[in-house]
Amino acid sequence: RLYVSHFLSTWNSRVFEFGAVLYMAVVFPGTLLPMSLYALVRGLSAIIFAPAVGWYIDTGNRLQVVRVSIVFQRLVVAASCAIFYVLAADVQLDSRVRAGLLAVVTVFACVEKLCSILNMVSVEKDWVVVVAQRDPAALRAMNAQMRRIDLLCKLFGPLFIATMDSQSSRLAIVVNFGMNVASLPVEYLAIARVYYKIPELQEAKTSPQRSIAPQAESPLATHPPAHEAWNSLLKLIQHSARDFSLYFRHRTFLPSMAGAVLYLTVLSFGGQMVTYLLSSGYSSMQIGIARTFAVIFEVLSTWVAPWLMGRIGAIRAGLWLSSWQVTMLAAGVCVFWTFQPGDPFVSASGLVAGTVLSRLGLRGFDLCVQLIVQEEVEAEHRGVFSSVEAAFQNGFELLAYASTIVFSRPEEFKWPSLISALAVASASGAYAAFVYLRRGHLLH
């Protein structure tokens, strides 16, 4: 039932995430500005409000937290679909009305993103650990299964909604709306069944000391609204500073940050890389085939990584898989740079091959880091730690977008690719430092 709830949550999130791009392209043809603003604000909201999400996870009732994420995520997606349908319909709307609806959809996207983080952190970083009941083998198996669900939804979710959109954008929006509404009661009940079946989930976590002792003041004292707002802002800043301090000083900071830095990449068959490949002579079919092979390697990692962790431990396995990723990407980028001026197709093919092969190391390394964080981060700090981690992931992802904004022409793609390779190398170096500090050596 936990897998059912996770599948529905991930599926709906992936479908809407990709579907929103398609809907934007139909509603605002000929310009990337609305989509860029939409994605930028959505990403920034995840960075700004991540500590608050973590605080709610650590202090709230486990079932209530997940149910809140499910209900609000489904409601805002359904509302967004309704707005997209109005925008896509053959109705003449004033430009200010269209801009206002875009702003509303963007706000809803921020709520959806935060609810997605809330659900992901709660289930993957807390519930799974409790359900595994201190059994490392069970935890590895559950992590791998959850990741398979993520990857399969990542592959088939966009494909499904794109197929619907190829028939009719309004049909795709209606289907997206219907799936969200239909899955809400199933998710809501399935997660409750898990909660009541596992007594440990019902146990209260030790609440972290996060409150600031108020200063004694007269009960008759009143403050103007501006003063109250300023005090609230100061408290929020202090709470956020405490959360980030916890993250930076934690013993799992280095592997967590190494995993976050990997989000600073354009070598992921995302929009930036696909756009470049199209300009280099690749067809949509060829890109689809390459992307499928990449997902196959990612899914393969969900068997390779648990097996390797069972043989040599999560820390050493992470080093091996990180090294694999760096090696494959470095080889691909070298081929890309060597042939890039003269033969764009060959150079792009080298980059594609390196990226595809590196996905085995990327996802395997991610599973190793996830296990280390799950085992070593205290239960009362899992929400804060993982939410701050998610904030850094979104921050590095925005930097990846910034790299292609600065180097926007296809012939300049070599620079974002180099930045991506250097980011992966630095992540591997940070993890190697963690291994050395933890074990005193690297090679055996």
Secondary structure, DSSP 8 states (H G I E B T S, - for coil): -HHHHHHHHHHHHHHHHHHHHHHHHHHSTT-SHHHHHHHHHHHHHHHHHHHHHHHHHHHS-HHHHHHHHHHHHHHHHHHHHHHHHHHHSS----HHHHHHHHHHHHHHHHHHHHHHHHHHHHIIIIIHHHHHTT-HHHHHHHHHHHHHHHHHHHHHHHHHHHHHHHH-HHHHHHHHHHHHHHHHHHHHHHHHHHHHH-GGGGS---------------TT----HHHHHHHHHHHHHHHHHHHHHHHHHSTTHHHHHHHHHTTS-S-SSSHHHHHHHHHTT--HHHHHHHHHHHHHHHHHHHHHHHHHHHHH-HHHHHHHHHHHHHHHHHHHHHHHHHHTTT-HHHHHHHHHHHHHHHHHHHHHHHHHHHHHHHHHS-GGGHHHHHHHHHHHHHHHHHHHHHHHHHS-SGGGTHHHHHHHHHHHHHHHHHHHHHHHHHHS-S--
